[in-house]
Amino acid sequence: YNNADFTSKGAAVKKNTLVEAQGIEYSSNGYPRLVTRKGYLTARKDIVSAAISNIDNYYTENPVKIVMLVNDRYYTDLEFKTPGSPVKKGTTIRVQGIEYSKNGYPRLKTSQGYITSNKRYVQKVN
């Protein structure tokens, strides 16, 4: 939105987009709004969540293709509770997109499930 009262729409923001909040302002009715470079976003916790503190250690934009730096495995869920098939070090994987866990961890979505986006485990391939 273009103002804290949400009376003027701005550009749309896609789900799972990482946005840097520069501060908080309040609407005339007292609702908190996140201030960004491009305008205002809701601060409702059921709609937005804070990024993890070490977000720089993770890919947050689709790398398209990665190579595994360690042996790991695919997971069938974003919370990494249900392991899938193993994936070996050196394996190249095509990435379909990025989705976030409930706790704000970015996950790489692949055709075989989810895999970590931690840069210690995977590396972008050009």
N, C-alpha and C positions, 0 to 999 in steps of 0.2 A: 504494500500500500504506500501511497505518497504522503500520508499523515498518520499520526498516532490514533486518530478517531476512526480510521478505516473507512472514510467517506469517499476516497478516491483510489481506485485500484491502480497498481503498478504492474510490473512484469510478473508473470507466473513463475513459481519456483517448483521444480519437480521433486517428488518424493526422493529421499536419500541424498539430497544435495547438501554438501558441506558449505555452510555459510558462516562467515566471521561476524559475530555480534560486536559492535563497537560500544554499546552501552544499552541502558534501559531508560525508556521514557514512559510516561503514563498518559492514557487517554483522559478526556475531560470527565469520564465516568470512573476513573481510577484503575482501569485495566492496564497491567504492565505490557509494554511492547518492546520487542528487540529492535534496536536501531542498527541498520546495516549500511553499507556504502550505497545501496540502491533503493533504500526505503525502510519500511517498517514491516515486521513480522509478528505474529502472535507469540506470546511467551507461554501459552498453555502447554503444560507438561505432557498431556496426552497426545499432543501434535508434534512437538519438538523435543529434542533431548540434547544435553551437552555432549560434546565430543570427549573422548577419553583424554587424559592428560598427556599421554605419549603418542598422540595421533600422528606425529611426524615420522614415527617408525613404521607406519602402515601406508599402503597405497590407498588413496581416497578417490582417485579417478581411474577409470578402467584402463589397465595397462594393455589390454587386448590379447597379449600373449606373454606368458611367464615361463621360467624354467625353475624347477624345484632345486633348492640348494641343500636340502636334507630329505631323508625319508620321512614321509608323513602319510596322511590319509584324507580321503574325501569324507565329508559329513553330509547327512541327509537333512540337517536342520541348521538354522542360523546360530543356535546356542551351542553347537558342537557337542550335543549330548548323545547323538546317535551316529556312531562311526559307520562309514561305508567302506569301500574298497581301498586298499593301500595304494600309494603312489610313490615311486622310487626317485631318489636323488637323480638329477639330470633329465627328468621327464619334462617335455615341453607341453604346455597346456594352453588352450584357447580360452579366454575369459569372456563371458557374455555380459557381465556387468558387476556392479558392487551393490551389496545390500548390507544393512546394519543389524547387529544383534540388539537385544533389549538393553544391554549395558553400553551400547555405543561402539562396539568393535566392528570395523568394516570387514566384510567377508567377500571373497571372490566367488561369483556364481559361475559355474561351469555346466557343461552338459551332463556331468556325472555327479554333481552335488556341489557343496561349498568347500572352500579351502581357505586357509589363512591368507591374509594380505600383509602379514608381517614381513618386512624387508629382510629380516635375518633368515627367513625360511624360503622366500621366493624372490626372484629377480625378473624385472621387465626385460623382454627380448625385443629388439628392434626389428 
